[in-house]
Structure formats: structure tokens, C-alpha cells
Amino acid sequence: MPERYSNKRMMFRSGGRFRAAQASDVGIMGICPVCNHFLIRVYEGPTTGTPDPRAFRNRCFNCEPKTDAEKE
């Protein structure tokens, strides 16, 4: 868990030194090669128990709109 400054901004350490926040810290994993929108890190595994790291993937919500199950 990252530490916080007194003004509530997050601070990250890398090798003992503080570093600037990056887009991947908040779930933005890159740019979609098809439509040039953000790729967001999403979890597509069971919601009970411990999350499985293999069930995470990068998803473009512009190219892959929400399914009916997600809309509900």
C-alpha cells in the first residue's frame, strides 16, 4: 500500500527512493492499438475468495462494450 503525503496525494517508493506516480498505479495499462483509447486492468474471475492473478486482463471499453451481465 502506498504511503500518503499530508495533502492526501499518494507517494510511491522504488528502491528506497520516492518516485512519481504512474498511470499503471491507478489501473491504466496502456493504449489500445486499434482505437487509441485507454486499456483498463479488469478482473474477470470469481468474486468470492482470494482473487486469482491470472484472471486479470487489459480491456478497452471502446472496442469491447459492456456485456448484458455487466449492465445488470
Contacts in CASP RR format, 6 or more apart in sequence:
PFRMAT RR
TARGET T0000
AUTHOR 0000-0000-0000
METHOD contacts of the structure
MODEL  1
MPERYSNKRMMFRSGGRFRAAQASDVGIMGICPVCNHFLIRVYEGPTTGT
PDPRAFRNRCFNCEPKTDAEKE
2 10 0 8 1.000
2 11 0 8 1.000
2 12 0 8 1.000
2 13 0 8 1.000
2 25 0 8 1.000
3 10 0 8 1.000
3 11 0 8 1.000
3 13 0 8 1.000
4 10 0 8 1.000
4 11 0 8 1.000
5 11 0 8 1.000
9 21 0 8 1.000
10 21 0 8 1.000
10 25 0 8 1.000
11 18 0 8 1.000
12 18 0 8 1.000
12 19 0 8 1.000
12 20 0 8 1.000
12 21 0 8 1.000
12 25 0 8 1.000
13 19 0 8 1.000
23 29 0 8 1.000
23 30 0 8 1.000
24 30 0 8 1.000
24 41 0 8 1.000
27 40 0 8 1.000
27 41 0 8 1.000
28 38 0 8 1.000
28 39 0 8 1.000
28 40 0 8 1.000
28 41 0 8 1.000
29 39 0 8 1.000
29 40 0 8 1.000
29 41 0 8 1.000
29 58 0 8 1.000
30 38 0 8 1.000
30 39 0 8 1.000
30 58 0 8 1.000
31 37 0 8 1.000
31 38 0 8 1.000
31 39 0 8 1.000
32 38 0 8 1.000
32 39 0 8 1.000
32 60 0 8 1.000
32 62 0 8 1.000
32 63 0 8 1.000
34 60 0 8 1.000
34 63 0 8 1.000
35 60 0 8 1.000
35 62 0 8 1.000
35 63 0 8 1.000
37 60 0 8 1.000
37 61 0 8 1.000
37 62 0 8 1.000
37 63 0 8 1.000
38 60 0 8 1.000
39 58 0 8 1.000
39 59 0 8 1.000
39 60 0 8 1.000
40 58 0 8 1.000
40 59 0 8 1.000
40 60 0 8 1.000
40 61 0 8 1.000
41 56 0 8 1.000
41 57 0 8 1.000
41 58 0 8 1.000
41 59 0 8 1.000
42 56 0 8 1.000
42 57 0 8 1.000
42 58 0 8 1.000
42 59 0 8 1.000
43 51 0 8 1.000
43 55 0 8 1.000
43 56 0 8 1.000
44 55 0 8 1.000
44 56 0 8 1.000
44 57 0 8 1.000
45 51 0 8 1.000
45 52 0 8 1.000
45 55 0 8 1.000
46 52 0 8 1.000
46 55 0 8 1.000
END
